[in-house]
């Protein structure tokens, strides 16, 4: 895999993002068109089922991402406990889940500075943290 950067860190699962989602979305459109052509209770039900299938696929992905974020938060708390100075270690609980998840891309050398900036209110959102990272630590085993 090529070197990971802010521009290339987003993960797309081709079979999900470029096949499953579009097919399920097009199915909703097709079922809606069929309903307007043949207004029957069965066609209305087909729209409901098409929407349910899309929601199931979307929820499955979001649940996997939520579980992954929980693991990342734990990993980052453990990493921060081992590399931050004692005064910052006591303040780890003040970091938000989004900040911890974004921090995973920061190298050990720059993480203390980023934590200080987060705690001072300078970096609030995960995207701000990711944009501030100079020494990118790739995460290639995520969902």
C-alpha positions, -999 to 999 in steps of 0.1 A, spaced: 0 0 0 12 35 -8 21 59 20 -10 71 38 -17 108 41 -46 130 51 -56 130 15 -55 92 11 -66 80 46 -103 75 39 -112 39 34 -135 28 7 -147 -8 5 -153 -11 -33 -179 -39 -30 -199 -19 -4 -194 17 -15 -195 11 -53 -217 -19 -57 -240 -27 -27 -250 9 -18 -257 20 -54 -276 -12 -63 -298 -8 -32 -303 29 -39 -313 22 -75 -336 -5 -62 -355 21 -42 -358 43 -74 -369 14 -95 -395 2 -70 -408 38 -67 -411 41 -105 -429 7 -107 -453 20 -80 -462 51 -100 -468 29 -131 -487 1 -113 -503 15 -82 -509 -15 -61 -504 -24 -25 -478 -49 -35 -457 -22 -53 -460 0 -22 -448 -28 -1 -418 -33 -25 -408 3 -18 -409 -4 20 -388 -35 16 -363 -17 -7 -358 11 18 -355 -15 46 -327 -33 27 -308 0 22 -311 8 59 -299 -26 69 -268 -23 47 -262 12 60 -267 2 97 -244 -29 93 -216 -6 81 -222 20 108 -223 -6 136 -189 -20 124 -175 16 124 -189 22 159 -173 -10 172 -140 0 155 -141 34 171 -146 19 205 -115 -2 200 -95 27 187 -104 48 217 -92 21 240 -59 16 220 -53 54 220 -59 57 257 -34 30 264 -9 45 239 -13 80 255 -8 65 290 26 51 279 40 81 260 25 113 275 42 131 305 24 125 338 6 159 338 -10 151 305 -18 115 314 -42 128 341 -61 148 314 -66 119 289 -103 115 301 -109 151 289 -103 141 253 -134 134 233 -140 102 214 -136 120 181 -103 135 192 -90 101 203 -100 84 171 -83 111 150 -52 110 172 -44 74 160 -28 88 129 -3 110 148 32 97 154 44 92 190 68 122 187 40 147 179 11 133 199 19 152 231 17 185 213 -16 176 196 -30 165 230 -20 199 245 -36 217 216 -68 196 220 -70 203 258 -64 240 252 -94 241 229 -73 249 198 -82 215 181 -117 205 187 -128 183 158 -111 151 145 -106 167 110 -86 196 126 -64 171 143 -58 150 112 -49 182 92 -24 192 119 -5 159 118 29 162 102 43 127 108 15 104 96 11 70 112 -8 48 88 -38 28 99 -43 1 72 -63 -25 92 -96 -6 97 -131 -14 86 
